[in-house]
Amino acid sequence: MQQVDLRALKAMLADGAEMALVDLREELIFSQGHLLFARSMPLSRLELNFARLVPRPGTRVVLCDDGDGLVERAAEILSCAGFSNVHALDGGIPAWAAAGFELFSGVNVPSKAFGEFVEHASATPNISPEELQRLLRERRDIVVLDSRPFDEYQRVSIPSAVNVPGAELVLRIRDLAPSPETMVVVNCAGRTRSIIGAQSLINAGVPNKVVALRNGTMGWSLAGFACDSGKTARAPDVSRDGLAWGKTAAERVARRFGIARIDLATLERWRADAARTLYLFDVRDPREYAAGHVPGAVSAPGGQLVQATDQYVGTLGSRIVLIDPAEVRAVMTASWLRQMGWRDVFVLAQQGHATEPPAMPILGAPPPPELRIDCGGLGELMARDEATVIDLSLSREYLRAHIPGAWFAIRSRLERALAKIPLRGTLVLTSEDGVLAGCTLPEARSLTDHPVRALDGGNAAWLTCGHALTADDPRMADEAIDVWLKPYERASDRAAAMREYLSWEIDLPGRIARDGSANFVQFPP
């Protein structure tokens, strides 16, 4: 593994060639300060996530940590998996900070910063919660469109809002607001998807007045207004006229932003190209994806792909193909990725018939049978008080439901967790589906003299076998530093967390300018 100094990394980020910048720290630590284009891939779950985000073994990879040994451990895992072009940031994140280079707090920072860039560059109009509440109270001709995924909308929404995830807006707006006199308000939880959604409609040439709800549902709550929850209002099926209007609008957008189309033959050539990374995303509603999609395509609803690009695309400078038989959602998503600085983004208008998602690649081999234990075997050990169960699931999943008596631990910090756990009998590792538990067996066996086994199928199998999971009696052998909590997930003072989050978003453009590595593009009208 070669060391890369700070200046060399700066040059790599600017050279346009493919590269994956990987931050190996736990998500909460990552959220407190990281490089702008770093992807959060904690060592704890590296085997589960790495090949999904960085699928090509020859990719130039730069690993970074806090100088605490995570890089060396990750390099060994990647080397065994065939990744041969792996580098380490010399001195890690502390060296970057000591040199005066910018570090960013939060998550999904490139996408969040891009939303603020769009609002400034396009002067996207917005409406305050107070003004929207007045218009709704007066029963004005207005429609509120919630641009988030359905599950987020169901959790909390603006009164009267209809769920229309971001990439669906241009496709469905004609049926939702057929009169040009209807005001259209687009909201999300905070700012990014409201801004991008509203500007999507404006870019598409919607004749209506379109505005973003300033600060989304958080702003609505902070203004003292009640949100709804449990709502199920979704956009109707697209009409023939609505589809025709959406396609015409998308064609205008495609010309403005230089969106190129490809055919299946081109896709197959690119799939066979070992020198380039290819991501294949179906940007439609997940229900449409489940009904039939192009084999190998991953479901990535367009609004979420723009909102959290770093959670889908690990390799900078890669090829991205967006699939939508109607083209509208793919073109709108591509227009935003192009403005974010992604050069090689293409649209494929193709219907598919696959109904199962592609298997997610896992690094490494599963453990041998003699190191696994089934639910019956674990139940017998527990009945004799001869087992210590350690759960390596994400802390939010552990706290929601775990095997009775199980301890929570973080895989990358297992040694310190074991020092806190009174071990009895066989140490049994478990996780959400057992895969991570199996990956952790070698290091766990090196840390204790007790026999160690991995639970086949993990907590999911335990539940399927008729055993109970519980939220009671959590046993935390480590802090919950593995997850960054959204403001509404915080245990206390959510209003303060919302204000802090919104201020953070608004402040991003200045920090992006100081960093200098973003290449957001403002296209002419």
N, C-alpha and C positions, 0 to 999 in steps of 0.2 A: 504493500500500500504506500503510495507516494503522498508526501506532505505538500499542501498548496498554501502559499502565503497569501496575505490579505490582498495585495495588489494583483496577484495572479488571479485570485477569485473574482475581483472586480472586472478584470479583462475577460474572463470566461463568461461572466454574466452579460457582457456587452458584445460578444463575438457572434451571436446569433446561432451558433451550433447547438446541437442537442446537449442538454445537461439536466441532471436531477440534483438539486440541493436539498439534502435530507437532514432534518433536525431530529435527533434521537432521544431527546428528553421527553419526560411526561408532559401531557397536554397543558396542565396548569402552569408548569414551569415555562414551557414554550410560550404561553399566552402572556407571560410577564416581560418578555423581551426576546425577539428573534429577528433574523434577517428577513427582508421584505419578501423575497421569493422562495424562502425555505418552506418545504413541505413537512408538516408534523407527522412523523412516523416513529413513535416511541419504540425503543428497543424491546420493550415488554411484549409488543404485538407485531414485531417486524416480519416474522414468517407469514403472518396472516395478511398483511397489507402491502408489502413491498412490491411483489410481482404484479399486483393489480394496478398499482400506480406507476411502476417502472417495469413494463413488460419485456423490454428488449435487453438481453444479457450484456450486449456490448455498449450500453449507454454509459456515457461519462457521468460518474457519480461522485459528488463531494459530500462527505459526512461531517457533521459538526455536533459538538456536545459542550459541556462545561469543563472540559479537561479532566473528566472523572472516570475515564475508562470505557465509556459506552461505545466510542468509535471502534476501539480494538475488538470488542466483543461482536459488534455488528459486522465488521470487516470479515471476521472468521465465518459468520453465517453466510454472508453474501459470496465469499470465495467458494465455499462448499456447494453453493447453489449455481455456480458458473458465472457469476458477475466478475468480470476480469479487469474492468477499467475504473477501479475504485480509488478515490483520494480522500484525504482528511484535511480539514481546515487547520492549519498550524496555529496552535494556541486556542482554538475553538472560539466560542462566543465571547469569552472574556477578552481575548486579544482584539476582536472586532470592536468591542466597546471601548477598550483602552486606547485604540487608535482614533477614537472620535467619530467613528462611522455610526450611522443611524441604526437603532434597534426599534422594533415595533411591538407594542403590546396588542393583546386581542387575538382573534382568530379570523380567518378568511380575509386578511388585510388587503391583498391586491384588489379583490372584488369590492370591498367596502370603500376603499379609496377611489376606485373607478366610479362608483356611484356618485361620490362627491364631485369628481372631475366632470361628470356628465351634467350635473346640476349647474355648475359654474359655467361650463362651456356652452351649454344649450339654453341657459336661463329657464330651466324647467319650472313652470308655474306651480305654486302650491297653495293650499288652503289651510287655515288654522283650525284646530279642533273646535274652537268657539264659533267660528263662522259656519263650519259644516253642521254643527249641532243646531244653529239657528235655522239654516236652510231646511234641515230635516224636520224640525219642529213646525216650520211654516208650510210643510208639504210641497216644496218646490219640485220642479221637474228635474230630478237628479237620480243618478244611479251610482252606488258605491260598489266597487269591484275589489275584492281581496285577492291579491296576486300571489299568495303563498300556497304551498301544498295543502291539500284538504285536511290533513291531521292538525296542522298548525291553526288553520281557520276554525276547526271544530273546538279547539282548546279555548280560543278567545277571539272575538270578532267585533267589528263596529255594528251597531244596530242597523238593520236593513241590508247589510252587505251580502253580496253574492260571491261565491268562491270561483275565481277564474285565474288559475296559476299563470304566471307571467308570460310564458311563450304562447298561451292560448288567447291572449287578449285580442290581437289583431284578427285572428281567425273567427272570433265569436262576437266581436263588438257590434257588428251590424244587426245581429239578432237581439242583443241586449239593449241597444240604444238606437233603434231605427230612425228616430227623429233627430235631426241635427240640432234641435233646440234643447235636447237633454244634456245637462252637465254631467260629465263623467269624472268621478273621483276614484283614484287608485290608492289603495293602502297596503301596507305590510305591517310587520311588528315594529319596525323602526324607520329606516330611511331608504336603504339601497333599492329594495324591490319596488317601493312606491315610486321612486325617481325613475328607475329603468322602465317600469311598466307604463307610467304616464308618458315618458318620452318615446316609447315604442309606438304608442297610438298617435302621437304628434308626428313622428317620422313617417308613419304609414299614411298620413294625410287624412285622418279622421276629421270630418267637418265640425264635430262637436267641440265645445270648450272642454279641455281636459286638464285636470290638476292632480297633483300628488298630495295626499294628506300629510301635512307636516308632522314628522316624527311618529306616524303610524298609530298602532294601538297603544304604544307606550305614551305617546303624546296625548292621546285621548284620555287615558287613565290619569295621567299627571294633571290634566286640566279639570279633573274632578268628575268626569263623566263615566257612567257604568258601561262596561263591555258586556256583550252577550257571550254565552258559551253553549256548546252542544248543538249549534246550528248545522243544517244540512243543505242549505240552498246552493245549488250548483247551476252553471250555465246549461241551457237546453242543448240538444243536439244541433249541430250546425245545419242551417237551411241551405238550399241550393243557391239562393241569392247571397247569403252570408259567405259561403265558400267562394263564390265568384268575386265578390268584393275583396275578400281577404287575399286571394291570389293576385288580383290586379295591384293591390297595395303592396304586397310582398315583392312583386316584380319591380316596382319603383324603388323599393328599398335595396333590392339586389343590384340594380344599376348604380345607385348612389355609392354603395359601399364595396363594389367590386366583388360580389359573391359569385364564385364559380361552381358549376355543377359537374358531377362526374357520373359515369355509368357503372354497371356491375363489373364489366371487364376491367375498368381502371381500378376499381376496388380490389379485385383479385390480384392484379399486378402489385399493388401496394402491399397487400397482405404477404406477398412472397418476397418483399424487399427487406432483406436482413440488415440493411444499412440505415433504415429509418424506423422510427417509432410511429405506430399507427393506433389512434384511438377511434373506436366506432361507437357512436352514441345514438340511441333512439330518443329523440327529444319530445315525443308525444306524451300524453297522459299515461300514467302507468297501467291503467286498465286497458288501453289500446295496445300497449306493449305486450301485456300478458295474453291478449287474444291472438297475437301473431306478429312476429318480428323477423328481421333478417338474422340468420344464424350468426352468432358471435357478437351481436350488438348488445351493449349494456344500456339499461334504462337510465336515462339522465334527463329528466324533464327540463326543458330549456331554461326556465326561470331559475331553477336551482343550479344549473351548470354555470350560469353567469354569476349567481350570488355566491357560489362556493367552488370556483374553478379548481382551487388547490386540492379539493377533496376528490376530484375526478381525474385530473391530469397531473401526473408527477414529473413529466419530462418537459422542460422548456424547449421551444423550438421544434416540437413534434408536429406530425400531421394529425388533423382532427377531421373526421367525417361525421356529419350530422344527418340523420335519417328521418324523413317524414314524407309519406306518400303524397300528401297534399302540398308539400314544400313550405307552406306559410310559416310554420313553427321553426323549421330548420333555418329558413332565410333570416327570420328575425333574430334567432339565437346567434347565427353566424355574424350578423351585422354588429352585434355587441362584442363578440370575441375578436373580430377584426379591429374594432376601436380600442380594445384592451391591449392590442399589440401582437396578437396571434396572426401570423402571416398565412400559414397553410391551413386554412379552414375551408371545407367544401361541403356541398349539399348533395345528398343522394335521395331522389324521389323513388322509393322502392318499397313495395309491400313484401312482407315476409310471412312465413308460415311456422316458424319455430315458436314453441310455446314455453320452453324452459330457458331461463337465463343461462349464460355460459358458466361453466364451473369456475369458481374463483381459485386461482393458483395458490398453492401453499408451498412455501420453501421447506425443504427437508422431507424426510421419510417418516411415516407414522411409526410409533413405537412397536416393538415386537410383542406378540401375544403374552409372553410371560411377564411383561411389565405393565399389563393392563388388568383392570378389574371391572367386573360388571356390577350392575346395581344390586343383584342378589348377594354377591360376595361382599360388597360394602355394607349392606344391611346386616349381614351376619357379624361382621367385625364390629359394627356400631353397637349391636345388641350385647356383645361381650365387652364393650368399652375398650376395644383394642384397635381403634383407628383415630387418627387426627386428620381431619379434612381441611384442606387449604384451598380456598376459592380464589382463582386468578381472574375472575370476571372483572369487567369495569365496575368501579365502586357504585355507580348509580344502579347497575343491575344487581349487584350483591345486596345493596340496601333494600331494593325492591323485593327480592326473594332469593333465599339461599337454603342449602341443606341445613337442617337444624344442627347447631353446634359448630358449623364451619367457620373458619377464620378467614378474614379478608387479607390478601397480600398482593403486592405488585411484583410482577415477575422479575423486573430488572433490579429490585431491591430485596430479593428473597432472603439473602443472607441476614440482613438486619431484622427482617420479620421473624425468621426462625429463632432468633435470639429472644424474642418476646413470647413465643408460643410454647406452652408446656407439652412436649411431644409424648404421645402414648402409642405404643404399638406401631402399626403400619401408617406411614404418611401417605395419604391419598390426595392427589391433586385433581381439582376439577375446574371447569370454566363453563362458559355459556353452552358450548356444544362439545366440549372435550378436546378440541383440536389444540388449543393453546396449552392445555394441561399436558398433552403428549409432547409438544415441542419443548416443554420445560423440564422433562424428566432427566436429561443428562446432567444439567447443572444442579437440580435438586439432589440427585444421588451423590454428587460430589460434596455436598454441604452437610450431610448427616450420615450417621451410621445406621439409622433406622431403615428398614425396607421401604421403598417408595414405589407407588403405583399411580397410574393415571386412570380416572374413571371413564370407561367407554361411553361416549355420547354425552358426557358431562351432565349439567343440570337439566338439560332438555330430556335426556334419557331417564334420569331419575324421576322426573315428573311423569313421563310417559309410562313408566313402570308402575305407577300408582302410588308412589311415595310423595310425601308433602314437602313443599318448599315454604319457607316462612320469612317474614320481615322482622320477626322478634329476635331478641338477644343478639344483636350484631356484635361481632368480635373483630375489632379493627387492629390488626397487627401492623398497620402502616397508615399514614395520612392519605386522604383521598386526593392526591395530587395528580391523579391520572385523568381527570376530566376538568374542563372549563365549564362553569355553569352560566347559562344565560341569565339575564336579570330576573326573569320570572321564575327561575329554578332556585333562586337563593332562598335560604331558610329564613332570613330576616331582612328588614329594611329594603324591600324591593323598590320602593320609590326612589331611594337614594341611588340604588344600583342602576335604575333606568336613566336617571339624570346623568350619572357618570358615563354610561354607555353612549348616550346621545351626544354628549360633549366630546367624547373620544372620536366618534365618527366625524363630527363637524371639523375637528382639528386635523384630520388626516392629510388634506392637501398640502399644508405647509411642511409636514414631515416628509411627504413623498418628494416634494421639491428639493428638500435638503439632501435626501438620499441619492437622487439623481439616476436611479437604475430603472425606473418605470418608463415605458415607452408608449403611453396612451396616445391615441391618434384622434385629432379633431378633423373630420372630413368636411369638405365644403358642402353647403346646402344643396 
